Amino acid sequence: MTQITVSKKILYLMGVCIVISLLLNGFLIYTYYTAEKNFSSDLETLKYERISLSVPIDTTVTVPIKKDIDIEIPFDGKITVPFEGDITVPIKTEVKIEGTLEELGLGDLIDKIIEIIDR
């Protein structure tokens, strides 16, 4: 019977590791190319997907006013009073954005991303 030396065992182990590494690399390359094609088509369909965003706005705005105000006094006529000051106005509203990414102007951006991916 022939004996396998330590150096031959190491060579066999390295050979097995190389084969496993080649198989993993092949799998990764295959996955990359299939994912790239799927990603491009998914981005193309995303361009025409209808989205809806609601952004609540709850803030207070200070508006500086400098204006002459006409005040009517019942028996004496009209008086002009200068007014200068700040008025605090509470604003509570909601802004809704609806449309596809193409309608919102992001279609060209998606086309450029797809073009970069397909290179």
C-alpha positions as CSV (number, residue, x, y, z in Angstrom):
1,M,0.0,0.0,0.0
2,T,1.2,3.4,-0.8
3,Q,1.2,6.1,1.8
4,I,-0.1,9.6,1.1
5,T,2.3,12.1,2.3
6,V,1.3,15.3,4.1
7,S,2.2,17.4,1.0
8,K,-0.1,15.3,-1.2
9,K,-2.9,15.8,1.3
10,I,-2.5,19.5,1.2
11,L,-2.4,19.4,-2.7
12,Y,-5.7,17.4,-2.7
13,L,-7.3,19.8,-0.2
14,M,-6.2,22.8,-2.3
15,G,-7.6,21.1,-5.5
16,V,-11.0,20.6,-3.8
17,C,-11.0,24.2,-2.6
18,I,-10.2,25.5,-6.2
19,V,-13.0,23.4,-7.7
20,I,-15.5,24.7,-5.0
21,S,-14.2,28.3,-5.7
22,L,-14.7,27.9,-9.4
23,L,-18.2,26.6,-8.9
24,L,-19.1,29.5,-6.6
25,N,-17.7,32.0,-9.0
26,G,-19.7,30.5,-11.9
27,F,-22.9,30.7,-9.8
28,L,-22.2,34.3,-8.9
29,I,-21.6,35.4,-12.5
30,Y,-24.8,33.6,-13.6
31,T,-26.8,35.2,-10.8
32,Y,-25.3,38.7,-11.7
33,Y,-26.4,38.5,-15.3
34,T,-29.9,37.2,-14.6
35,A,-30.4,39.8,-11.9
36,E,-29.2,42.6,-14.2
37,K,-31.8,41.7,-16.9
38,N,-34.6,41.4,-14.3
39,F,-33.5,44.7,-12.7
40,S,-33.7,46.5,-16.0
41,S,-37.2,45.2,-16.8
42,D,-38.3,46.0,-13.2
43,L,-37.1,49.6,-13.5
44,E,-38.9,50.0,-16.8
45,T,-42.2,48.9,-15.2
46,L,-41.5,51.1,-12.2
47,K,-41.5,54.1,-14.5
48,Y,-45.2,53.6,-15.2
49,E,-46.2,52.6,-11.7
50,R,-48.8,55.0,-10.2
51,I,-47.6,56.4,-6.8
52,S,-49.4,58.6,-4.3
53,L,-47.7,60.6,-1.6
54,S,-49.3,62.7,1.2
55,V,-47.1,65.1,3.0
56,P,-48.7,66.7,6.1
57,I,-47.6,70.2,6.8
58,D,-48.2,71.6,10.3
59,T,-46.2,74.8,10.8
60,T,-46.5,78.5,11.8
61,V,-45.5,81.3,9.5
62,T,-44.8,84.8,10.6
63,V,-45.9,87.3,8.0
64,P,-44.5,90.9,8.2
65,I,-47.1,93.4,7.1
66,K,-46.6,97.1,6.4
67,K,-49.7,98.7,5.1
68,D,-52.1,101.6,5.5
69,I,-55.5,100.5,6.7
70,D,-58.6,102.5,5.9
71,I,-61.1,102.6,8.9
72,E,-64.5,104.0,8.4
73,I,-66.0,105.8,11.4
74,P,-69.8,106.1,11.2
75,F,-70.3,109.9,11.7
76,D,-67.0,111.5,10.8
77,G,-65.9,109.8,7.6
78,K,-62.8,107.7,6.7
79,I,-59.4,107.6,8.6
80,T,-56.2,106.1,7.2
81,V,-54.2,104.4,10.0
82,P,-50.6,103.1,9.2
83,F,-50.1,99.6,10.4
84,E,-46.8,97.8,10.8
85,G,-46.3,94.5,12.6
86,D,-46.0,90.8,12.3
87,I,-49.0,88.4,12.2
88,T,-48.4,84.7,13.1
89,V,-50.5,82.5,10.8
90,P,-50.9,78.8,11.7
91,I,-50.8,76.6,8.6
92,K,-52.1,73.0,8.8
93,T,-52.6,71.3,5.4
94,E,-51.7,68.3,3.4
95,V,-50.0,68.2,0.1
96,K,-50.9,65.2,-2.2
97,I,-48.7,64.2,-5.1
98,E,-50.2,61.6,-7.4
99,G,-48.9,60.3,-10.8
100,T,-46.4,58.0,-12.3
101,L,-42.7,58.5,-12.2
102,E,-42.8,59.4,-15.9
103,E,-45.4,62.1,-15.2
104,L,-43.4,63.5,-12.3
105,G,-40.4,63.9,-14.5
106,L,-38.3,61.0,-13.3
107,G,-38.7,58.8,-16.4
108,D,-35.5,60.2,-18.0
109,L,-33.6,59.4,-14.9
110,I,-34.9,55.8,-14.9
111,D,-34.0,55.5,-18.6
112,K,-30.4,56.7,-17.8
113,I,-30.1,54.1,-15.0
114,I,-31.3,51.3,-17.3
115,E,-28.8,52.5,-19.9
116,I,-26.0,52.4,-17.4
117,I,-27.0,48.9,-16.2
118,D,-27.2,47.5,-19.7
119,R,-23.6,48.6,-20.6
